[in-house]
Amino acid sequence: MLPEFEDVFNELEALRNEYFKAPEFNGIIHQRRLPEKWSIEEVLYHCYLLLKYTRQISEFYIPAGKIAMKFSCSRPKFYNGVMNNIYAGPEPMPAPKILVPKVSNEYSKGELRLILERETDKLKRIVSRLSKEEAYWITYPDPVPDYPNVIQTVKLLKIHEEHHYRVLLQRERNGEI
């Protein structure tokens, strides 16, 4: 696996370890602190859904991208792995309907952590076979983060989880956001 991927997956694991140890994650995870905001269970399941759908798309998209790369004469002119936090704006970014969690007291915190870890492992297996050129050349057709390459997409998954965990903890502690 490329060091760029290893770094992001290690950061993601450390992030999850930190947040899952927080007292707020060890209380009632099924109850919404504010009626219009998601519960801890819903936030974790939403993060799982984005990870799952990204992995599922990648299972088909990356092999197709590898084939396209073989027939293309172009190669990355530079290796851009920078991924800005697209969630940092002042206004919340509404989730697409497919990523809105439809759960209600279905999962424990441990079960949610387990499904996140399983999906992460599946994605790791997919990206571990990529060369550096493939990881930077193959881009996803997503205009919101400006058509990210595979490295940027994995970074975006980590940024997404970090954003939700930060907002969730702030809301649980202060009743805000």
N, C-alpha and C positions, 0 to 999 in steps of 0.2 A: 504494500500500500504506500502511496506517495506520502511524504512527510506532511504535506499540506493537509491531507485528509486526516492523518493520525492526530495532528495538532487540534483540529476542530472536534474530532470525536472525543479526544481527551478532555477538552474544554467543556464539551457537552456533558460528559460524565461527571466532572467536577461540579458543574452547575447544578445538575440534578441532585448530587449528593448534598450540596449546600442547602438547597431549597427543601428537599424532602426531610431534612433534619430540623427545619424551622418549626417552632411550636404551632404556628398557624396551620401547618400541613398535618399536624397530629391531633387536630380537633375534629369537629364535625365537618366533613368534606362535602356533604350532600346538600347543605343548606345555603341558600343565597343570602349574603350579608345585605345586599340591596336588591330589591325585587327585579329591577331591569338588568342586573349584572349577573354573569355566570357564577355558579358555585365553583369550588376547587375541583370537584369531580368533573364538571363541564369543561373547565379550562384545560385540565389534563387530557380529557378525551378529545378536545379540539386539537391540541398539539399532536396527539396520536394520529388523528385523521389526516392532518397535513403531512405528517411523516409517512403514513401508510400510502396515501395517494401519490406522493412524490416517488416513493419506492416502486409502486406499481407502474407508474408511467415510465420510470427509468428502466424497468425490466425490458421494455420494448423500444424505448426511445434511444437508449445508449447503443444497443447493437445496431440499430438503423443509422445512428450517427457515425458509428465506426465504419460502416459500409460506405456511407456518403463521403467520409474523409478519405477512404482509399481511392475513390474516383475523382476527388478534388485535387487540384494541384496546389491549393493554398494550405498554408500551415500558420499557426499563431505567429504573428509578428512580434508580439511580446506576451508575457504571461501575466495577465491581470487577474489576481485573486482577491482584489479589494471588493468588499461588499458593504455598502453603507446600510445603516439601520433605516429601512423604509417605514418603520413603525414609529419613528421618533417625532412625528409631526404633532401639532397641538390638537388636531381632531382625530378621534378614533377611526380606524379603518374597519368598516363593516366586513364581517366574514361572508364569503360566498355561501349560499344555501347548503352546498355539499359539505361544507366544513362546520356547519352549525351542529353542535352536539345534541343528540336526541337520547339522553340518558337520564335516569332518575333513580338514584339509590341503587344502582346496579353493581357498582364496583367499589372495592376497598382501595385504600391508598396503595397497598402492596400490589394488588392486581393491576392498577393503572401503571405503576412503575414497571411491572413485568411486561406489559404489552408495549410500552415505550421502548424498553430495552430490546425486546424481540424484533421490533421493526427496525430499530437502529442497527442491530446485527445483520439483518437482511440487507439493508442499504449498504453497510460496510462491505459485504460480500460482493455486491454489484460493482461498487466503485474501486474495490481493491485490484481489479483486473485492468484498470485503465492505465495507459501510458501517460506521461506528462502532457504530450501533445494532444492526446484525446481528451484529457480532463479539461484542458483550456480551450480546445477547438469546438467541442460539442456544446451547443447552447440550447437552452429551453425556450420555447415560444411563449414566454410570459412577459408582456410589456410592462407590468407594474414595477418589477425590479430591473427593468431595462435588459431583458433577454440574457439572463445570467448563464455563465458556463457551469460545468458540473461542480467545480470547486466553490464557486460563488453560491450555487444553490445549496450545497451542504452547509456553508456558512450561514446562509439565510435561515435555514431550519434552526440552527443554534440561536441566532438573533431573535427569531420568532418565539422560541421557548423562553429565552431570557426576558424578553419584553413582557410576556404574559405572567411569568413568575414575579417579576418586579411589581407590575401593576396589581396583581392579586395580593401580594404581601402588603403593599401600601393600603389597599382597600380593607383588608382584614384587620390591619393594625389601627387604621384611622377612620374607617368607614367612608373613605373618599374614593374618587375616580370612577 
